[in-house]
Amino acid sequence: MTLAQVARDFGVHEMTLSKWMRQADVEDGVKPGVTTDQAAELRELRRRNRLLERNIVRDEDFTCALCESALPAQWNFATK
């Protein structure tokens, strides 16, 4: 039975089935690549990083508190 026949039986494109099989090999450790769990973790870390970068860029008081630059006493919580 060929890949094309199996894909037809499942009602998917041959390339889709091929990608599923390749990802299964990655998940099983047969082929190198990024597992589904690793990809999800990387997506979450990138999302968190974007949020942190936005906070630093938009909130100058927060940035100053991190670098302990001169701020009004009530805002400089790095020295508290």
TIGUVO-506873 format. One record per atom (N, C-alpha, C, CB): residue number from 1; residue in one letter; atom name; x, y, z. Coordinates in Angstrom, 3 decimals, always signed. Glycine has a CB too. Example, Ala and Ser with C-alpha at 12.3 -4.5 7.8 and 13.67 -1.06 7.14 Angstrom:
<zavos>
   num   residuo   atomo         c1         c2         c3
     1         a       N    +13.190     -5.690     +7.800
     1         a      CA    +12.300     -4.500     +7.800
     1         a       C    +13.200     -3.300     +7.800
     1         a      CB    +11.308     -4.473     +9.046
     2         s       N    +12.850     -2.250     +7.080
     2         s      CA    +13.670     -1.060     +7.140
     2         s       C    +12.900     +0.030     +7.870
     2         s      CB    +14.084     -0.598     +5.725
</zavos>
This chain:
<zavos>
   num   residuo   atomo         c1         c2         c3
     1         m       N     +0.858     -1.173     +0.000
     1         m      CA     +0.000     +0.000     +0.000
     1         m       C     +0.907     +1.241     +0.000
     1         m      CB     -0.978     -0.004     +1.240
     2         t       N     +0.650     +2.178     -0.862
     2         t      CA     +1.493     +3.367     -0.976
     2         t       C     +1.016     +4.462     -0.030
     2         t      CB     +1.502     +3.882     -2.422
     3         l       N     +1.878     +5.451     +0.143
     3         l      CA     +1.537     +6.601     +0.976
     3         l       C     +0.305     +7.321     +0.427
     3         l      CB     +2.727     +7.572     +1.064
     4         a       N     +0.239     +7.429     -0.888
     4         a      CA     -0.898     +8.096     -1.525
     4         a       C     -2.200     +7.353     -1.235
     4         a      CB     -0.677     +8.201     -3.041
     5         q       N     -2.162     +6.023     -1.255
     5         q      CA     -3.366     +5.235     -0.971
     5         q       C     -3.808     +5.411     +0.473
     5         q      CB     -3.119     +3.754     -1.264
     6         v       N     -2.848     +5.386     +1.390
     6         v      CA     -3.179     +5.569     +2.808
     6         v       C     -3.753     +6.957     +3.034
     6         v      CB     -1.934     +5.353     +3.698
     7         a       N     -3.134     +7.968     +2.433
     7         a      CA     -3.635     +9.341     +2.562
     7         a       C     -5.065     +9.437     +2.045
     7         a      CB     -2.727    +10.327     +1.798
     8         r       N     -5.321     +8.816     +0.921
     8         r      CA     -6.675     +8.819     +0.359
     8         r       C     -7.662     +8.150     +1.323
     8         r      CB     -6.693     +8.097     -1.011
     9         d       N     -7.249     +7.038     +1.918
     9         d      CA     -8.111     +6.327     +2.872
     9         d       C     -8.465     +7.201     +4.074
     9         d      CB     -7.426     +5.044     +3.349
    10         f       N     -7.490     +8.012     +4.511
    10         f      CA     -7.721     +8.909     +5.645
    10         f       C     -8.409    +10.203     +5.228
    10         f      CB     -6.408     +9.229     +6.328
    11         g       N     -8.468    +10.447     +3.943
    11         g      CA     -9.111    +11.660     +3.439
    11         g       C     -8.258    +12.909     +3.623
    11         g      CB    -10.435    +11.855     +4.123
    12         v       N     -6.934    +12.720     +3.595
    12         v      CA     -6.021    +13.857     +3.731
    12         v       C     -5.082    +13.878     +2.529
    12         v      CB     -5.211    +13.778     +5.069
    13         h       N     -4.409    +14.989     +2.366
    13         h      CA     -3.427    +15.114     +1.288
    13         h       C     -2.215    +14.262     +1.625
    13         h      CB     -3.014    +16.601     +1.068
    14         e       N     -1.559    +13.775     +0.614
    14         e      CA     -0.373    +12.937     +0.796
    14         e       C     +0.712    +13.659     +1.597
    14         e      CB     +0.182    +12.509     -0.563
    15         m       N     +0.895    +14.969     +1.354
    15         m      CA     +1.910    +15.742     +2.078
    15         m       C     +1.552    +15.846     +3.566
    15         m      CB     +2.054    +17.157     +1.463
    16         t       N     +0.275    +15.972     +3.860
    16         t      CA     -0.163    +16.033     +5.257
    16         t       C     +0.218    +14.762     +5.993
    16         t      CB     -1.680    +16.259     +5.342
    17         l       N     -0.074    +13.632     +5.394
    17         l      CA     +0.279    +12.348     +5.999
    17         l       C     +1.789    +12.224     +6.163
    17         l      CB     -0.258    +11.186     +5.148
    18         s       N     +2.532    +12.684     +5.183
    18         s      CA     +3.987    +12.647     +5.246
    18         s       C     +4.507    +13.475     +6.421
    18         s      CB     +4.588    +13.154     +3.934
    19         k       N     +3.925    +14.661     +6.615
    19         k      CA     +4.340    +15.521     +7.734
    19         k       C     +3.990    +14.877     +9.077
    19         k      CB     +3.672    +16.910     +7.625
    20         w       N     +2.834    +14.246     +9.157
    20         w      CA     +2.446    +13.559    +10.388
    20         w       C     +3.438    +12.448    +10.717
    20         w      CB     +1.025    +12.985    +10.261
    21         m       N     +3.822    +11.689     +9.702
    21         m      CA     +4.763    +10.592     +9.912
    21         m       C     +6.136    +11.118    +10.326
    21         m      CB     +4.883     +9.745     +8.641
    22         r       N     +6.577    +12.212     +9.693
    22         r      CA     +7.864    +12.809    +10.051
    22         r       C     +7.832    +13.299    +11.502
    22         r      CB     +8.211    +13.978     +9.091
    23         q       N     +6.739    +13.960    +11.904
    23         q      CA     +6.631    +14.452    +13.282
    23         q       C     +6.583    +13.289    +14.276
    23         q      CB     +5.378    +15.337    +13.439
    24         a       N     +5.938    +12.199    +13.912
    24         a      CA     +5.907    +11.016    +14.782
    24         a       C     +7.317    +10.481    +14.993
    24         a      CB     +5.001     +9.916    +14.180
    25         d       N     +8.133    +10.490    +13.940
    25         d      CA     +9.520    +10.044    +14.073
    25         d       C    +10.309    +10.975    +14.997
    25         d      CB    +10.194     +9.974    +12.691
    26         v       N    +10.038    +12.262    +14.931
    26         v      CA    +10.706    +13.221    +15.828
    26         v       C    +10.273    +12.959    +17.266
    26         v      CB    +10.379    +14.694    +15.419
    27         e       N     +8.976    +12.775    +17.464
    27         e      CA     +8.446    +12.524    +18.815
    27         e       C     +9.031    +11.237    +19.407
    27         e      CB     +6.901    +12.434    +18.780
    28         d       N     +9.250    +10.227    +18.560
    28         d      CA     +9.794     +8.948    +19.014
    28         d       C    +11.316     +8.964    +19.146
    28         d      CB     +9.382     +7.852    +18.060
    29         g       N    +11.948    +10.067    +18.730
    29         g      CA    +13.397    +10.171    +18.828
    29         g       C    +14.139     +9.487    +17.686
    29         g      CB    +13.848     +9.593    +20.123
    30         v       N    +13.418     +9.069    +16.666
    30         v      CA    +14.043     +8.405    +15.518
    30         v       C    +14.767     +9.421    +14.639
    30         v      CB    +12.988     +7.642    +14.693
    31         k       N    +14.156    +10.595    +14.476
    31         k      CA    +14.753    +11.649    +13.661
    31         k       C    +14.966    +12.895    +14.526
    31         k      CB    +13.853    +11.976    +12.428
    32         p       N    +15.990    +13.693    +14.191
    32         p      CA    +16.196    +14.930    +14.945
    32         p       C    +15.115    +15.949    +14.594
    32         p      CB    +17.600    +15.515    +14.661
    33         g       N    +14.825    +16.801    +15.550
    33         g      CA    +13.841    +17.847    +15.318
    33         g       C    +13.235    +18.306    +16.634
    33         g      CB    +12.746    +17.357    +14.368
    34         v       N    +12.299    +19.211    +16.539
    34         v      CA    +11.654    +19.792    +17.711
    34         v       C    +10.354    +19.042    +17.982
    34         v      CB    +11.386    +21.314    +17.507
    35         t       N    +10.231    +18.516    +19.205
    35         t      CA     +9.005    +17.809    +19.574
    35         t       C     +7.865    +18.802    +19.791
    35         t      CB     +9.227    +16.960    +20.847
    36         t       N     +6.665    +18.285    +19.850
    36         t      CA     +5.491    +19.123    +20.073
    36         t       C     +5.597    +19.854    +21.411
    36         t      CB     +4.209    +18.273    +20.030
    37         d       N     +6.040    +19.154    +22.452
    37         d      CA     +6.192    +19.782    +23.774
    37         d       C     +7.253    +20.883    +23.750
    37         d      CB     +6.562    +18.724    +24.827
    38         q       N     +8.365    +20.631    +23.076
    38         q      CA     +9.415    +21.640    +22.980
    38         q       C     +8.930    +22.862    +22.218
    38         q      CB    +10.653    +21.059    +22.305
    39         a       N     +8.180    +22.645    +21.151
    39         a      CA     +7.649    +23.756    +20.358
    39         a       C     +6.675    +24.585    +21.191
    39         a      CB     +6.953    +23.232    +19.083
    40         a       N     +5.843    +23.916    +21.991
    40         a      CA     +4.885    +24.626    +22.843
    40         a       C     +5.619    +25.445    +23.907
    40         a      CB     +3.909    +23.626    +23.512
    41         e       N     +6.653    +24.865    +24.509
    41         e      CA     +7.429    +25.580    +25.516
    41         e       C     +8.124    +26.791    +24.900
    41         e      CB     +8.462    +24.645    +26.161
    42         l       N     +8.700    +26.625    +23.731
    42         l      CA     +9.381    +27.726    +23.052
    42         l       C     +8.397    +28.844    +22.711
    42         l      CB    +10.075    +27.222    +21.775
    43         r       N     +7.198    +28.487    +22.240
    43         r      CA     +6.163    +29.491    +21.949
    43         r       C     +5.809    +30.281    +23.208
    43         r      CB     +4.896    +28.814    +21.373
    44         e       N     +5.630    +29.568    +24.335
    44         e      CA     +5.273    +30.229    +25.589
    44         e       C     +6.397    +31.143    +26.069
    44         e      CB     +4.947    +29.189    +26.666
    45         l       N     +7.633    +30.698    +25.977
    45         l      CA     +8.762    +31.527    +26.397
    45         l       C     +8.903    +32.769    +25.522
    45         l      CB    +10.053    +30.716    +26.360
    46         r       N     +8.694    +32.611    +24.227
    46         r      CA     +8.743    +33.775    +23.336
    46         r       C     +7.619    +34.754    +23.654
    46         r      CB     +8.654    +33.333    +21.867
    47         r       N     +6.433    +34.232    +23.973
    47         r      CA     +5.304    +35.096    +24.335
    47         r       C     +5.618    +35.878    +25.610
    47         r      CB     +4.014    +34.258    +24.524
    48         r       N     +6.148    +35.181    +26.606
    48         r      CA     +6.517    +35.862    +27.864
    48         r       C     +7.591    +36.917    +27.625
    48         r      CB     +7.014    +34.840    +28.908
    49         n       N     +8.555    +36.588    +26.793
    49         n      CA     +9.632    +37.523    +26.485
    49         n       C     +9.077    +38.793    +25.829
    49         n      CB    +10.675    +36.856    +25.565
    50         r       N     +8.152    +38.610    +24.862
    50         r      CA     +7.526    +39.774    +24.218
    50         r       C     +6.811    +40.648    +25.240
    50         r      CB     +6.535    +39.321    +23.133
    51         l       N     +6.092    +40.014    +26.174
    51         l      CA     +5.383    +40.780    +27.195
    51         l       C     +6.354    +41.552    +28.081
    51         l      CB     +4.520    +39.855    +28.048
    52         l       N     +7.436    +40.910    +28.471
    52         l      CA     +8.436    +41.590    +29.304
    52         l       C     +9.075    +42.751    +28.556
    52         l      CB     +9.518    +40.601    +29.759
    53         e       N     +9.395    +42.544    +27.294
    53         e      CA     +9.999    +43.614    +26.498
    53         e       C     +9.039    +44.783    +26.346
    53         e      CB    +10.414    +43.092    +25.117
    54         r       N     +7.769    +44.508    +26.149
    54         r      CA     +6.779    +45.589    +26.043
    54         r       C     +6.700    +46.377    +27.341
    54         r      CB     +5.394    +45.024    +25.686
    55         n       N     +6.731    +45.682    +28.471
    55         n      CA     +6.667    +46.371    +29.763
    55         n       C     +7.867    +47.277    +29.961
    55         n      CB     +6.585    +45.361    +30.905
    56         i       N     +9.022    +46.823    +29.589
    56         i      CA    +10.230    +47.629    +29.763
    56         i       C    +10.200    +48.835    +28.831
    56         i      CB    +11.492    +46.783    +29.503
    57         v       N     +9.774    +48.639    +27.598
    57         v      CA     +9.765    +49.738    +26.632
    57         v       C     +8.705    +50.769    +26.988
    57         v      CB     +9.524    +49.206    +25.218
    58         r       N     +7.541    +50.342    +27.386
    58         r      CA     +6.436    +51.260    +27.637
    58         r       C     +6.490    +51.910    +29.011
    58         r      CB     +5.138    +50.537    +27.483
    59         d       N     +7.058    +51.244    +29.977
    59         d      CA     +7.009    +51.740    +31.345
    59         d       C     +8.412    +52.167    +31.768
    59         d      CB     +6.440    +50.660    +32.311
    60         e       N     +8.750    +53.438    +31.549
    60         e      CA    +10.102    +53.908    +31.845
    60         e       C    +10.416    +53.849    +33.333
    60         e      CB    +10.281    +55.325    +31.342
    61         d       N     +9.423    +54.018    +34.173
    61         d      CA     +9.672    +53.919    +35.617
    61         d       C    +10.156    +52.521    +35.979
    61         d      CB     +8.396    +54.264    +36.416
    62         f       N     +9.560    +51.520    +35.365
    62         f      CA     +9.971    +50.137    +35.610
    62         f       C    +11.409    +49.930    +35.158
    62         f      CB     +9.034    +49.150    +34.885
    63         t       N    +11.769    +50.431    +34.007
    63         t      CA    +13.131    +50.313    +33.501
    63         t       C    +14.109    +51.012    +34.445
    63         t      CB    +13.234    +50.904    +32.083
    64         c       N    +13.742    +52.202    +34.886
    64         c      CA    +14.627    +52.946    +35.786
    64         c       C    +14.793    +52.234    +37.121
    64         c      CB    +14.087    +54.354    +36.016
    65         a       N    +13.722    +51.624    +37.605
    65         a      CA    +13.825    +50.901    +38.864
    65         a       C    +14.786    +49.729    +38.728
    65         a      CB    +12.446    +50.411    +39.318
    66         l       N    +14.790    +49.092    +37.567
    66         l      CA    +15.702    +47.970    +37.366
    66         l       C    +17.152    +48.432    +37.317
    66         l      CB    +15.351    +47.228    +36.085
    67         c       N    +17.401    +49.592    +36.713
    67         c      CA    +18.781    +50.057    +36.610
    67         c       C    +19.144    +50.996    +37.763
    67         c      CB    +19.001    +50.764    +35.271
    68         e       N    +18.213    +51.197    +38.692
    68         e      CA    +18.408    +52.004    +39.905
    68         e       C    +18.837    +53.433    +39.599
    68         e      CB    +19.442    +51.351    +40.799
    69         s       N    +18.302    +54.012    +38.545
    69         s      CA    +18.597    +55.409    +38.246
    69         s       C    +17.761    +56.306    +39.161
    69         s      CB    +18.316    +55.730    +36.746
    70         a       N    +18.083    +57.582    +39.134
    70         a      CA    +17.416    +58.532    +40.018
    70         a       C    +15.937    +58.653    +39.661
    70         a      CB    +18.096    +59.906    +39.942
    71         l       N    +15.085    +58.410    +40.630
    71         l      CA    +13.636    +58.541    +40.497
    71         l       C    +13.115    +59.254    +41.737
    71         l      CB    +12.945    +57.143    +40.314
    72         p       N    +11.919    +59.762    +41.667
    72         p      CA    +11.319    +60.260    +42.904
    72         p       C    +11.287    +59.131    +43.936
    72         p      CB     +9.882    +60.815    +42.643
    73         a       N    +11.475    +59.461    +45.166
    73         a      CA    +11.592    +58.455    +46.216
    73         a       C    +10.416    +57.482    +46.238
    73         a      CB    +11.712    +59.131    +47.557
    74         q       N     +9.208    +57.990    +45.993
    74         q      CA     +8.044    +57.093    +46.042
    74         q       C     +8.020    +56.101    +44.879
    74         q      CB     +6.761    +57.909    +46.038
    75         w       N     +8.767    +56.355    +43.806
    75         w      CA     +8.804    +55.447    +42.674
    75         w       C    +10.002    +54.520    +42.692
    75         w      CB     +8.798    +56.223    +41.409
    76         n       N    +11.037    +54.865    +43.410
    76         n      CA    +12.270    +54.062    +43.395
    76         n       C    +12.159    +52.914    +44.388
    76         n      CB    +13.506    +54.940    +43.728
    77         f       N    +11.447    +51.877    +43.979
    77         f      CA    +11.260    +50.733    +44.866
    77         f       C    +12.455    +49.791    +44.855
    77         f      CB    +10.014    +49.976    +44.476
    78         a       N    +13.461    +50.062    +44.046
    78         a      CA    +14.667    +49.214    +44.035
    78         a       C    +15.478    +49.427    +45.304
    78         a      CB    +15.539    +49.516    +42.793
    79         t       N    +15.316    +50.580    +45.977
    79         t      CA    +16.078    +50.845    +47.195
    79         t       C    +15.284    +50.486    +48.441
    79         t      CB    +16.494    +52.306    +47.251
    80         k       N    +14.058    +50.082    +48.301
    80         k      CA    +13.233    +49.736    +49.478
    80         k       C    +13.534    +48.370    +49.979
    80         k      CB    +11.765    +49.831    +49.159
</zavos>
